[in-house]
Amino acid sequence: MGFFSPGTSKKRYVGIWYKNIPITTVVWVANRETPLFDTSGVLKLTSPGILVLVNGTNEIIWSTNTSRTAQDPVAQLFDSGNMVVRNADDEMKAESLLWQSFDYPGDTFLPGMKLGKNLSTGHEWYLSSWKSDDDPAQGVFTLVLNARGYPQMFIRNGTNDLYCSGPWNGLRFSGIPDTSTIPGFSSYFSTEEVFYTHELTNTSVVTRSVLTPEGYITLSLWVDQTRSWLAMASAPKASCDTYASCGSYGICIINNSPMCECLNEFLPKYPKDWDRFDWSSGCVRKTPLGCHEGGEDGFVKYSNVKLPDTRNSWFDTRMSLEECRRMCLGNCSCMAYANLDIREAGTGCLLWFDDLIDFKELIGGSGQDIYLRMASSESEGKDLLSFDLGTSIGADNATLTEDIKSQNSRNKEVDLPSGYMSPEYALEGLFSVKSDVFSFGVLLLEILSGKRNRSFYKSDSFNLLGYAWDLWKNGRGLDFKDPILEDMSSTNMLLRYVNIGLLCVQESAADRPTMSIVVSMLSNELVLMIGFILESSGYMSPEYALEGLFSVKSDVFSFGVLLVDHPGDTFLSGMKLGKNLLTGREWYHSSWKSYDDPAQEDYSFGFDTHAYPQIILRNGMVLLRCTVLDHGMVSSLAGLQP
């Protein structure tokens, strides 16, 4: 603990930081709103038990408060980072402390802290961001635990909700699956207190969560070997994390384009808004509920989702899921139900009593089940069966109705001709929608080459697919063409089709695009996978490059390319992120120094092409974040914040 000046600032603050970490990492600031302007400051403990910071003229700059006076006050800084004031003779119990810094967090959440509310006193524990890396004064972002209904975390900009964590499910907040691998997180609900905390089981591990000036909450772990902080989890991470982005009864699917769609048996409330990619109005039911009219309702199960906003909910920790269903069915205002705690077989009951908002599909089986109330005509025999393929419900999660369940099927085997069979089915008997993509890729390459995969033989290639890849990686993709296609007008179109075929036949099903993406790529609506992007002809317009046509508009195209060839902090349609391996030229983003200064800052965002391409965020030479491509497609990129 001591005096410090953050970043490039000359102002002085009293702060707490780690003693044994070489990078000065401040976790708490006393006088964040009232800095000192010279080195004359003194921090002292007065006889009533109040910490006071004074300047050179003995003017009070900052002080603590207490409702009790101390006979023999002492101030003590613990290894946890908590600064406490107490009576020397008092035991170290929370109720006997005169004051503690953990009751007044800044931008950093440390193990042992609380985030929540004391329902008896009204005192809240919340995080507030710094204004900037150079100014620890309170910024515009806060992280709060909302205790209305079933508690959940919100990141707010002023009073506007930007991000919702989803409810606590016994292991983690339902919308932050990254924290499930990090032990020690827990929540506590009583009539007196509601809070979330983190207790380390291994005290040698150093972690911290920071609410950044840009509005992100990031959980980091100190790694001695690299002498740096490793980001373990962060939120929000993508456009689907924006609160209520798809409106009521809409679900956000990150790998879809557009990302929002209505839940099954719902329609856009205002279709024209949806056509403009404004989904905030949400969706409405196709068929009204029958409960209010004396009819019957049922439930449809949705799997692998982040649970919606719980501010208008009710919960009981002791009820079973069946009791929960009956209670919801018996109340016409109940719109959905789910297990409260997903540990073991699942326990507790959570009921929603308003329109469902802030739905999101989660990838990789990290989501939960929720049972949505529907009219009986829409719910009978229509429980949704979701095959977890690690991608999206709309395009990649096969949703089946009960009349085509496996037990109702007459087919006992999947019959795929030799040569079109995907590796995962041939070797392990695994079949998925990506198996069809593989078969389509084989068929496409056969059409382009005029050769059959099963009967093809070349001494240095295992099959037609290996031969296509050898030609492609050596820049000889045109040699793959069937001579009968000699009259094909566009060389680039042929290469594009070969590229798409190769994407479809990748060995790992997870690396193949979905069929909906294949359709988009064939119709030229999406760029190809980053690893296979074709180099353009510099500043040459498409009509000249493809058809040999030149006009005054060709110069306009060249000027546009010149602009997008030198990115700043923003990624626009038509831009590239990556590297020209022949010339060495790189396309990358660089942040502004601040919102008022567009000069280049140390933060950069681009591709690392040393191995399989990945997106890298750096501060100078320090790696901050690495993102592996999901199916090789870039769905969205936002401006890089200062």
N, C-alpha and C positions, 0 to 999 in steps of 0.2 A: 504494500500500500504506500502511496506517495503522490507527489505532484508530477504531472506530465502534460505534454502538449501534443494533441492528436494530429497526425498527418503533417501538413505544411503550415498548420496554424501556429501562431505565437502566443495564443491565449493559454492560461494555466488552469488546470483542473486537479482536484483530488480524486484519485481512482484506485481501484483494486485490480491487480493483474497477477498472472502466474509467475512464481518465483523461478521455477526450474525449466521454463520454456523459453528458448532464446529469442523467439519472435514476441515482441511486446504485444500481448493480447489483453486489452482492457475489458473486464467483465462487469464493472459497475462504476458509476461516476456520481460523486456527491453533488457538486455544484454545476450540474449540466446546463442549467439555465442562467447561471450567474458566474461567468468566468473571472479569473484574476487577469490583470493586464501586465503584471510584472512578477518578480520572484519574491515578493515580500510577504506572501501568505503564511499564516500559521494556523494549524488545526489543534484545538485544545478541548479538554473535557472539563466542564465547569462542575461546581460542587453539587448542584441539583441532579446531575447525571445527564447533561445535555452536551452533545458535540457541537462545537462552534468553529467556523472558519472565518478568520478576520484578515483584512489586508494591512498594508503598512501603516495606515492611519487608524488602526484598531476598529474599523468599520466592519460590522457583521455582514459577511457575504452569503453565508449559508449556515443553517443550524438544524438539528434534529428536534423532535418534540417528544414529550412524555406526559402521561397523566398522573404519574407518581414521582415523588422525589426520593433520592437515594441517600442513605447515611454515609456509605463508603463506596462511591461509584467507581467502576473500572470499565475500560473499553478493551475488547479482545477480538483479534482477528483469527478465525479458525481456518484450518486447512481446506474446508469446504468453500471458502471465499466469503463466508458470512461474517460481517462485522457486527458485534453485539455490545450493548451497554447494559450493565446489570449491577446489583449490589454485590460487593465482594463476598458476602456471607451467604448469598442466595444460591440454591441449586440451579444447575443448567437445565431449566425447564422453560418451555415457550411462555407459559403463563407468568413466570417470574421475571422475564426480561423487560427492561425499561424501553428498549428500542433495538431493532435489528435491521440490517440492510436488506435481508431477504424479504422483508415486508414491503420493500419499495424497489422492485426490479427496474432495470433500465431496458436495454435492447437484448440482454442475454439471460437465458434460462439455464441454471446450473442444477446438478443433482442436489436434492434437498430442498429446493425452492418449491413454491406452490404457484399454480395459475388457477384462479377461481374467485370465490367470494365467500366471505363470512356473513352468513344470513342473519346473524344476531346483531353485529355492529355495522354491517353494510360495507366494510372495508373490502376492496377488490385488489387482487394480485393480477397484474397484466403486464405485457411487454409493450414498449413503445420504441419505435425506430429512432436512430440518430437522423438529423437533417442531412448529413453527408459524412464521409469518412473523416472530414476535417472539423466537423461541428457536432458534438454530442447532444446538443439541445434537442428536445423532443420533436421528431418529424411528424409526418402526416399519417403514418401507419401504426396501427395497434393490433396486438394479438390478445383476444379476450376469450374467456370461457363463458358462454351464454348459458345461464342456469334455467331459462324458461323451457318448460317441457322436459325432455331428456337432454342433459347437457352435451354441448358440442363446441368446438373451437371455431372462431371466426377471425380472419384477417380483415381489418376495416381501413378504409381511407376516410378519415373523419367519421361520419355516421353511415357511410355507404359500405355494405357488405361486398367484399371482393372475393372471398374464398371461404368455404365451409368444410371442415374436416370430416363431417359425418359423425354419427354417435359413437360412443365408446362401446366396444363389443366384447370386453373382457381381456382382449389381447392388445388392441390398438384402436385408434379411431378408424372407422370403416373406410374412409377415403384416403388414408395414408398407409398403404400396405408395406412401404419400405421399412417402417419401424418395427415390424414383427420379428425381425432377426436380432433386435437389440433388447436385451432383458432389462427389467427394472422399472418400466413405465407402469403406472397404475392410476386409478381414479378413486375418489372417495366421495360418497354422497350421504348426507345426514340432514337432520332438521336444522343444524347449526352451521355446517360448512359444506360447500361443494367445491372440490378442487382436483386438479390433475398434478401429478408429481413424478419425479424420476429418482429412484434410489439405486445407486450402483452396488452390484453384488461383488465386483472386483474393484477395490479402491485404487489399484495401480492404473486403471483405465481412466483417461482424461477425456471427457466429452463436454460439449456445450452446444446450445441451440441459440441462434442469433436471428433476430428480425432485422433484415438489412434495410438501408435507406430506400431501396427500390421496392420493398414490400414483400420480400420472400423470407420464409422461415427455413433455416438450414441447420440440420443436425450434423455436427462435425466431430471427428475423433482425431486426437493427436497421435501421430506415428513417429516414434523415435528414430526409426531407421532412415526415413526420408526427411526428418526434421521439418514436418509440415502438417497442416490440418487437412484431413481427408473428409470430404463431404459424403455422409452416409445416407442422408435423406433430405429432400427439399420439397417445398410446396409454396405456391402452385408451380406445376411443372409444364403444363401444356394448356392450350386454349380450352380444353374440356374442364379444366379446374376452375374456370371463372364461374362465380356463383350464379346459379339460375340461368345459365347461358341458353338453355333450350326451353325455358318457360315451364309451366305446369304440365305434367304428364308427357313431357318430352324427355328423351334420353340422349346423352352425348356419347358418341362412339368415336374415339380419337382417330382410328384408322379409316373412317368413312369420309367421303367428300360428297356433299357437305356433311359436317360432323353431327348435326342434329337430325333426329327423326322422332316421329310420334310412337308411343307405345302401341302394341298390337290392339286393334279395335278402337283406336283414337285417330282423329283427323286434325290437321292444322286449324286453329281457331280463325286466323286470318291468312288464307293461302297467299295473297298478294305480298304480305310481309315476308312470308317464308321464301317466296320467289326472289326477294331482295336480300336473302340471307339474314333477315332479322327474325329470330325465332323466339324473342322474348315474350310474345303473346301466348305461346304454348299451344296446347292441343285440347280438344273436347271429345267427349264420348260419341261414338257412332250410335250406340243404343243406350238410352237412359236407364239408370238403375231402377229395379222394380220394387225395392223395399218401401219407398214412400207411397207407392200406389197399391200396396197390399200384395205385390208380387214377390218373387223370390230372386235372390242373388246368389252368387257363388264366388270363388276365388281362382285367380290364375297366378301360378308361381313364376316369378322371374329369378333367374340365378345369376351369380357372378356380377353383382352390381354394388355400387356405393349406395348406401341407404340415403333416402331423401331427408331434407330439412326436418328436424324433430321439434321445432319450437311449438307446434300445435299437436303435441303427442301426450300420451299417458303410458306409464310403465309400472310393472309389478315384477319383482325379482324372483318370486316363488312359483309363478304359474307355469304350467306346461304349455307346449305349442298347441295342443288340441284344446285346452281350456282357453287359450288366447284366441283361437279361431272361433270358438263358440261365442265368446264375449263380443268379438268384432261383428260377427254375423247378426247378433241380437241387437245391435245399435246401428240404426240407419245412417248415422253420421260418421261411422268408422269406415275409412277408405282403404286401409291396408293393415297388415300385422306382420310381425317378424319375431324371431328369437332375440332376446336382449343380450344374451351371452352365448358366444359360439363355441366356447371351450367344451371339450368332450362331446356329448350328444346334443348340446344346446339346452339352455334353460332360460326362464324368464319370458316376459311378454312385453312387446312394444306395439302400441296402437297409434295410428295416425287419424286425426280428425279434421283434416283440411285437404285441399288439393295438394298433390304430391309434386314437389319442386326440388330441383338440383339432383336429378337422377344422372348417374354416369356408369357406363360399363367399365369394369376393371379387367385388366389383362392378366393371364397366367393363373387363373383360379384363385385370386386373392379377394374376390368379392363375397357377398352374402346373398342369402335367399330372402325374398320378400313376397308376400301373398297379397295381390291387388284385387280389390272388390270389383266384380263385374256383374252385369245382368246375367241371369241364368242361361239365356240363349247364347251368350258369348263365352261362358265359362265351362259349361258341361263338356267333358271330353277334350278340353283344350289346355290342360296343364302343359306349359311349355317345357320341352326337354331340350336342354342346352348342352351340346357337346363342346367341352372346353378345348378349343384349338388355339388359344393364346392370342386371338385377334378379336374381330368385332362381331356382334350379334347380327348386324344388318347384312354383312357380306361374307363372314367367315364362320360364324357359329351356326351350325345346321340346326334349324328349329323345326321339329317334326310334330305333327298332330298324332293323336293316339291311334288313328286307323292305319298308320304306317310304322308303328313300333315294330321292333325286331321280332317280338313274339307273334305278331300278326302277319309277318311276311312269309310268303311261300318259298322264297329263295333262301337257301341255306349257305350259299357261297357267293362271293363276288367273282364274276367271270371276266377277266381282262385278258385279251390276246397277248401272247408273248411278244415282247418288243415295245409294248405300250404300258407295261406294268411299272409302277413307281417303286423305288428301292425299298421304302419302308413296308410296302405290302409284300414284295417278293421275298424279303429277308425276315420280316417279323410278323407278317399278317396284319399290319396296321393299315386301316383305310380311312380316308378323310376327304373333305372337299378339295384339298390340295393334291390328292391323287389324280383327280380329274384334270387339274391344271397340268400335271406332268404329262398325262396322256395327250392333252391338247398340244403341248410343246413338241412332243415327238411327231405328231401328225403335221404340224406346221413346218418343221424342219424337213420332213419327208417331201412335202409339197414343193418347198423351195429348192430342194436338191434333186428331186426326181428319183430318189433312191429309198429303198425300204430299210428301216433300222435293223430288222431281224436278219436280213440277208446281206447286209453290207459288210464288206471286209476290206481292211487295208492294214498292212503289216505293222505300221507304227501307231495305229489307233484301235481301241477296243471295239468301238462301234461307230455308227453314224454320229452320235452325240459327241463322242470324243474327237472325231474328225472335225466337226463343226467348230468345237472349242479351240482346237489347235490352229485352224485357219484364222479364227477371230482374234485370238491373242497375238498372232503374228502379223496382224494388219492385212490379212488376205481374205476378208469376208466375202468379196465378190467371187472368189474362186469356188464358193460353195453353191453358186447358182446353177440350176438346171439349164442347159443350153436352149431348151424350148422357150425359156423366159427371156430370150435375147432382146425381144422388142419391148421389154418393160421400160417405161418412160423415165422412171426416177431411180437413180442408183441409191440415193439416200433412203428411199422407201424400202428397197430390198434389204439394205443393211439394217434398217430399223426392225424389219420382220425377223431377220436372223437373230438380232439382239433379243427380241421378245421371246423367240423360241428358246434361246439359251437360258433366259431368266426362268422360264417355266419348267425346265428340266434340271434345275439345281438339285443336288443330292439331298439336302436337308429340306423337308417340307416347309419349315419355318422361314426359309430364305426365298421361297417362291412367292410371287404376287398372287393375290386372289383373282378369281375370274372376272370380278367387276373391274378391277384395276387393269387386267389384260384387255378387256373391251375398251376401256378408256385410252390405253396406250395405242391400240390398233386404230382408234379413231383420232389419234393425235391430240387428245385432250390433256394428257399428262406427260411430263418429262419422264424419261426412262430412269431406271435405277442409276444412282450416282456412279457406281462402279463400272457402268457400261455406257455412260453418256458419250455420244459421238461428238467429236470436235466440229465446230461450225467453221464456215469459210470466212473467218475474220469479220470484216465489216460488210460482207456481201449480202445483199438482200435475198430473201427466199425465192422471189420470182426470178431473179437472175441465176442464183445457184442451182435451182431445180429445173427451170424452164428456159433459161437464157433470155429472159425478158428484162429490159432496162427502161426506167422512166425517171422523171424528176423525183418521184417518191422514193427511189432507191437511195438518194442522198439523205433523205429524212431518216430512213432506216439506219444508215451508217452513223448518223449523228446520235441516234438513240443507243446504238451499240456502244459508242464511245462513252456515253454517260453511264450505262450499266456496267461497263468494263472496269470502273473504278469505284467500288462500293464505299460508303461511309459507315454510318451506324445502322442503316436500314436495308432490309432485303426486299426487293421488289420483283414482281413477275418479270421473267426474262433475264434476271441476273444469274450469276454462277457463284458458287462457293467451291473452291478446289484449286487445282494446279495444272498448268500446261506442262506436261512432263518433257516436252521437247525444248521449250524456251525457258522453262523455270519460272514463268510468271505465275503469281498466286493471286487468287481472289479471296479476300477475307474482310470481315467487318472490324472496325475499330470504334470504340465508344467515344462520345464527346467527353470533354473534361468535366462539364457540368451542363445543366439545362440552359445556362446563359453563355456557354463557351463551347463552340463546336470544334475547337482544336482537338487533335488526336490525343486520347488518354492511353494509359498502359494496357487497358483491357482489349483483347482481340478475340475473335470468334471465327473459326474456319475449319478446314479439313486437314487432318494428319494422314498423309498417304504413304507412310513408311511400311505399313502392312495393309490389312483390310481397312479401307477408309473409315474414319470415325470423326465425329464432330468434337472439336476441342475448344474449351474456353480457358483463356490464359490471362494472367496478370503479369505482364512482362514475359519472363521465361518460366514463371511458376504455373503449373497446371492446376486449374480450379475445378474443372468438370469435364468428363468425357462421356459422350453418348454414342452408343453403337446404333447404326441405322436399323429401323424396324421395317423389314421387307425391302430395304433399300430405298424407300420412298420418303421424300420430304413433304409432309402434309401441311406444315405451316411454320413460319418463322416470324418472330416479332422483332421490333427494333431493339438493339442492344442498349440497355440503360446506362447512363453515365455512372 
